[in-house]
Amino acid sequence: MAVDVTAFIRELLFGHDCVIVPGFGGFIGNYTPARIDKSTGTFYPPVKQISFNRNLNHNDGLLVGRISISSKINYGDSRNLVEEFVTGLRKKLEKGEKVVFDNIGSFVNNHEGNVQFEPDRKVNYHLDSYGLEPFQCLPLEGYDVRRRIIRHVEKDPVKQASIRKVLWRAAVIIPLLSLLVIVPLKTDLFKAKVEATTMNPLVTAEFENNKKAVDEANYSESPKTEEKVKPISNEITLTEVIAPVFSETNAYFVITGSFKLKENADSQVNMLKEEGFTPEIVTADNGFYRVCAMMCNDMKTAVIKKDSITKKFPGTWVSRKK
């Protein structure tokens, strides 16, 4: 069976850096980056040039295996084909003949009987350079870059503003800038309405689960008449100790949370105590445990107290005692 071994060697050189012909030697691909020949103005793409090492003559299975798969013959027959190919090469070289591997290079024996390899430099086995060829780009003649750099550009002289005009502008601009800084600090004009959040899992762990039930209870317990609430003054702080007012009629609860498990309600009670409150737990009709931070006699006071602790206990609402 006639098999062109050199064709398989060329195929393997495109994807491998070393292709060994058992009993003969190994072809090695050497990468050379792109370069420029300034003397001729020629640009060369990256190349993989082929060299030969006669000491790499062991069978690594790459060439024999590829021939076996491509030719659909067993591994032993493929190895015998390679051995016959190498035997023919050695006979030609011993006779002084020149052996040529197409698109790879040529072999000859020197006067000492050693094999010498001359690669074919016209072939590039670098896949990334497929289709790229050297090209020449000559510099433009008659164009002096130095003239472009030192060329005088005529421009109108820069007019310098007088000191009097600069001072007048400063006297107008500085007060305006001061107003722009002071007004946002003194008023709530430019304050963004950002909702306060908390990382406390006890506040929000079960509130979302029974949010529907809480909303229905609030709707039924809220007063029919709406009262206007004045904004909280800066003198009210979160650490103010507020004693609950226990009244039998017209009492309003400030509820900070509603929990299904009593353990969670007790944990929030301890947190309120650390903040200076005297809380208590009220059992709702739906079976949830509501934490009451305080009790107020009127709706207006309850809303004010609710707003004062909403930052630390989001979701706080006012519930009327039945």
Sequence and secondary structure as in RCSB ss.txt:
>XXXX:A:sequence
MAVDVTAFIRELLFGHDCVIVPGFGGFIGNYTPARIDKSTGTFYPPVKQISFNRNLNHNDGLLVGRISISSKINY
GDSRNLVEEFVTGLRKKLEKGEKVVFDNIGSFVNNHEGNVQFEPDRKVNYHLDSYGLEPFQCLPLEGYDVRRRII
RHVEKDPVKQASIRKVLWRAAVIIPLLSLLVIVPLKTDLFKAKVEATTMNPLVTAEFENNKKAVDEANYSESPKT
EEKVKPISNEITLTEVIAPVFSETNAYFVITGSFKLKENADSQVNMLKEEGFTPEIVTADNGFYRVCAMMCNDMK
TAVIKKDSITKKFPGTWVSRKK
>XXXX:A:secstr
    HHHHHHHHHHH SEEEETTTEEEEEEEE  EEETTTTEEE  EEEEEEETT  S  SHHHHHHHHHHT  H
HHHHHHHHHHHHHHHHHHHTT  EEETTTEEEEE TTS EEEEE TT    GGGTT   EE    SS  HHHHHH
            HHHHHHHHHHHHHHHHHHHHHHHHSSTT          HHHHTTTTTTHHHHHHHHHHHS SS
        TT  TT        SSS EEEEEEEESSHHHHHHHHHHHHHTT   EEEE TTS EEEEEEEESSHH
HHHHHHHHHTTTSTT EEEE  
